[in-house]
Each structure stands twice: as C-alpha cells, then as structure tokens.
Amino acid sequence: MIQYKTLDAQWYRGTGTALVRIAVVRVVGGSLDLRVFLCTDPSQAVQTILENYAGRWATEVLFRDLKQQMGFADSSARKQAAVERTAPFAGYVYSTLVLWFADGAVTDPVATPPIRPWYRRKRGFTFADVLRAAQRTLVPLDVLDPVRSLRDLEQASSAAGARGRLRRASARSRAEALASVAP
C-alpha cells in the first residue's frame, strides 16, 4: 500500500490554464521521504501515474546516457541526412556496447570498477562502467594498422586475465583497508 496526496492545480508557465495533477507520495525505506510526480492529465489515477513514470524511467536513463556519456547532445551534424543518421547510430553503438558487456565482458577483469569510497554499496553496473570496460579493452588497438591491432588485442586480452587477478587481489586489500578506516 502506498500513501499519497493529490492536488489538481494550474501551472501557468508550464501548461497555461490547463490543470495538472500533482501526486505527493510517501516513500518508506528510501533515501527521500517524499517524492512528487506531475501529470498533465488530471483525470489519471495516482497508480496509473506511478506506473507510467516507472515504465518511462529506463527510456529517460537511456537518453541521459546517450547525451552525457556518448556525446549525442554535442553532435556537429548540420545536414538533414546527417542529423537523421546520428540518433540511430548512437542508439546502435549504445546497444552494441551493452550487449557486448552482458555477453561476457561483465565477468572480465576490465569490468572491475575503480575502488572509490562511494562504490562500497554499489551492486550493479552503470553505462559509465560499460564505457570504462570498452575503453580498457580497446586501448591497445591501432586503427591505422588493423593486423597489428588484432594481434595486440589478443595479447592484451590474455594479459588482462593475469592483470585482472592481480587487480582483484589488490582491490580486495584496498577495500579492506578502506573498511577499517571507515566510520
């Protein structure tokens, strides 16, 4: 059961004279006690508003990642055809990276997140972690010499396994040291 209050109001700057529904929801056990949701259709029930927000959230995170992590917001495309190709290309690259990571890179040592005090409770991976793993994997590539690039990538991949074992052991010792100092 959720606890909430609703209010229908006018928001002149956002919707003019049209009414909007504001839902204030009490969250038990979250970092914020109250959350506020806005809907431009005042006839919607609070449960429907919350379901729509929940269903849309992954899409919003995708667009944020495309803009902030992939540079989609900074495209220098000016011609109509280039503009129309940029969004699908950014989406394909994003999808390819996520699928590559899920297919096996997630268990590779390159996916080890850095040891930071704010990562102690981190349970999953973000797109920034996926990008970091891809950058670590692609560092040895030389785009001007594809044959050498593939050879270097294979050598780096086998060496990464050994480095990863060392990095994990080192990370454990650093994490233990941080935990002993933590309040």
Secondary structure as UniProt FT lines:
FT   STRAND          3..10
FT   HELIX           12..15
FT   TURN            16..17
FT   STRAND          19..26
FT   STRAND          34..39
FT   TURN            42..43
FT   HELIX           46..68
FT   HELIX           72..74
FT   HELIX           80..103
FT   HELIX           105..107
FT   HELIX           109..111
FT   HELIX           117..119
FT   TURN            120..121
FT   HELIX           127..138
FT   TURN            139..140
FT   TURN            143..144
FT   HELIX           146..181
//
